[in-house]
Amino acid sequence: MIKKTLHVTLAVLALCFAVNVCANHIEIKPFDTVSMEAIHAQYKGRPFVLSFWATTCDPCRQEMGLWRALKLRYPAMPIVLVATDGPADQAAVTAFLMRYNPGPIQHWMFADEFTERLRYTVDKSWRGEMPRTYFFDAAHAAEAHSGLLERRPVEQWFVRHSGRAR
């Protein structure tokens, strides 16, 4: 009887561990020179938000809570987060996302150490300031913002472009 109970207990613990590992899995796509085209194609005719961040950026940490709150309030609005850390920093990026939990948002990460080339594919005038956020309307005209976002104007943008009243 004790042996059977032990086996059942171990099986339940293994299942709980497996569920927890799966729940904590974060898919991070590689962001390369054609990724912007892919993101635009994915959201063709729809507004979306694209935000660039880094593990060493203090304001980026603060924004993760904002992204989580906005995704919960406006679940249909696509939010895409791109870590500008290089490929060698994959573990640090994953740990950052686990710790600051921006929610069920699409994640990308720079796939090249030559960050200037990748930034250029996004915006020829972007010089690397962080965080850097682009608000794309349904026609994909962009409003760019550098630095820490303020909740009120961001939420107003979400209201205008989500088709959902407060």
C-alpha positions as CSV (number, residue, x, y, z in Angstrom):
1,M,0.0,0.0,0.0
2,I,2.8,2.4,0.9
3,K,4.7,1.6,-2.3
4,K,1.6,2.3,-4.4
5,T,0.9,5.6,-2.6
6,L,4.5,6.6,-3.1
7,H,4.3,5.8,-6.9
8,V,1.1,7.8,-7.2
9,T,2.6,10.7,-5.2
10,L,5.7,10.7,-7.4
11,A,3.6,10.6,-10.6
12,V,1.5,13.6,-9.4
13,L,4.7,15.5,-8.5
14,A,6.2,14.7,-11.9
15,L,3.0,15.9,-13.6
16,C,2.9,19.1,-11.6
17,F,6.6,19.8,-12.5
18,A,5.9,19.2,-16.2
19,V,2.8,21.5,-16.2
20,N,4.8,24.2,-14.4
21,V,7.7,23.9,-16.9
22,C,5.3,24.1,-19.8
23,A,3.5,27.1,-18.2
24,N,6.8,28.9,-17.8
25,H,7.9,28.2,-21.4
26,I,8.4,31.4,-23.4
27,E,8.7,31.2,-27.1
28,I,11.2,33.8,-28.4
29,K,11.5,34.1,-32.2
30,P,14.8,35.3,-33.8
31,F,14.5,38.9,-35.1
32,D,16.5,39.3,-38.3
33,T,16.6,41.6,-41.3
34,V,13.3,40.3,-42.7
35,S,11.4,40.1,-39.4
36,M,9.8,43.5,-39.7
37,E,8.2,42.4,-43.1
38,A,6.9,39.2,-41.4
39,I,5.4,41.2,-38.5
40,H,3.7,43.7,-40.9
41,A,2.4,40.8,-42.9
42,Q,1.1,39.0,-39.8
43,Y,-0.9,42.1,-38.8
44,K,-1.9,43.3,-42.2
45,G,-4.9,45.7,-41.9
46,R,-4.7,45.6,-38.1
47,P,-3.1,48.0,-35.6
48,F,-0.4,46.7,-33.4
49,V,2.3,47.8,-30.9
50,L,6.0,46.9,-31.4
51,S,8.3,47.7,-28.5
52,F,12.1,47.2,-28.3
53,W,13.7,46.6,-24.9
54,A,16.9,45.2,-23.3
55,T,17.7,43.3,-20.1
56,T,20.0,46.2,-19.0
57,C,17.4,48.9,-19.5
58,D,15.7,50.0,-16.2
59,P,12.7,51.8,-17.9
60,C,12.1,48.6,-19.9
61,R,11.6,46.7,-16.6
62,Q,9.0,49.2,-15.6
63,E,7.1,48.9,-18.9
64,M,6.7,45.1,-18.6
65,G,3.9,45.7,-16.1
66,L,2.2,48.2,-18.4
67,W,2.3,45.7,-21.3
68,R,0.8,43.0,-19.0
69,A,-2.0,45.3,-17.9
70,L,-2.8,46.5,-21.4
71,K,-2.8,42.9,-22.8
72,L,-5.3,41.9,-20.1
73,R,-7.5,44.9,-20.8
74,Y,-7.3,44.7,-24.6
75,P,-6.6,41.0,-25.4
76,A,-7.3,41.4,-29.1
77,M,-4.7,44.1,-29.6
78,P,-1.4,42.6,-30.7
79,I,1.7,43.6,-28.7
80,V,5.1,42.5,-30.0
81,L,8.1,42.8,-27.7
82,V,11.6,42.5,-29.2
83,A,14.7,42.2,-27.0
84,T,17.7,43.9,-28.5
85,D,20.1,41.7,-26.6
86,G,22.3,39.5,-28.8
87,P,21.9,35.8,-29.4
88,A,24.4,35.0,-26.7
89,D,22.1,36.5,-24.1
90,Q,19.1,34.1,-24.7
91,A,19.2,32.8,-21.2
92,A,19.2,36.3,-19.7
93,V,16.3,37.4,-21.9
94,T,14.3,34.4,-20.9
95,A,15.0,34.9,-17.2
96,F,14.1,38.6,-17.6
97,L,10.7,37.7,-19.2
98,M,10.0,35.1,-16.5
99,R,10.8,37.6,-13.8
100,Y,8.9,40.6,-15.1
101,N,6.2,38.6,-16.9
102,P,4.7,40.9,-19.5
103,G,1.9,38.3,-20.1
104,P,0.8,36.5,-23.2
105,I,2.6,38.6,-25.7
106,Q,4.6,37.7,-28.8
107,H,8.4,37.8,-28.1
108,W,11.3,38.2,-30.5
109,M,15.0,38.7,-29.9
110,F,17.8,40.2,-32.0
111,A,19.3,37.3,-33.9
112,D,22.5,39.2,-34.9
113,E,25.2,41.0,-32.8
114,F,25.2,43.7,-35.5
115,T,22.3,45.6,-33.9
116,E,22.6,48.7,-36.2
117,R,21.6,46.6,-39.2
118,L,18.5,45.3,-37.4
119,R,17.5,48.7,-36.1
120,Y,17.8,50.1,-39.6
121,T,15.3,47.5,-40.9
122,V,12.8,48.9,-38.4
123,D,13.5,52.7,-38.6
124,K,16.3,54.3,-40.4
125,S,16.4,57.2,-37.8
126,W,16.5,55.0,-34.7
127,R,19.8,55.3,-33.0
128,G,19.4,52.7,-30.3
129,E,17.7,54.6,-27.5
130,M,15.6,52.4,-25.2
131,P,12.9,51.5,-24.7
132,R,11.7,52.3,-28.3
133,T,8.0,51.7,-29.1
134,Y,6.1,52.0,-32.3
135,F,2.3,52.3,-32.4
136,F,1.1,51.1,-35.8
137,D,-2.4,52.0,-36.9
138,A,-4.4,49.7,-39.2
139,A,-2.7,51.2,-42.3
140,H,0.7,50.6,-40.5
141,A,1.5,54.3,-40.2
142,A,3.7,54.4,-37.1
143,E,4.0,56.7,-34.2
144,A,7.4,56.2,-32.5
145,H,8.3,56.9,-28.9
146,S,11.6,56.7,-27.2
147,G,11.9,56.4,-23.4
148,L,9.5,55.3,-20.7
149,L,5.9,55.3,-21.7
150,E,3.2,57.1,-19.7
151,R,0.1,54.9,-19.2
152,R,-2.6,57.5,-20.0
153,P,-1.6,58.4,-23.6
154,V,-0.8,54.7,-24.3
155,E,-4.2,53.6,-23.1
156,Q,-5.8,56.4,-25.1
157,W,-4.1,55.0,-28.2
158,F,-5.4,51.5,-27.3
159,V,-8.9,52.8,-27.0
160,R,-8.8,54.7,-30.3
161,H,-7.3,51.7,-32.2
162,S,-8.9,48.7,-30.5
163,G,-12.5,49.7,-31.3
164,R,-13.3,49.1,-27.6
165,A,-14.6,51.8,-25.3
166,R,-13.2,52.1,-21.8
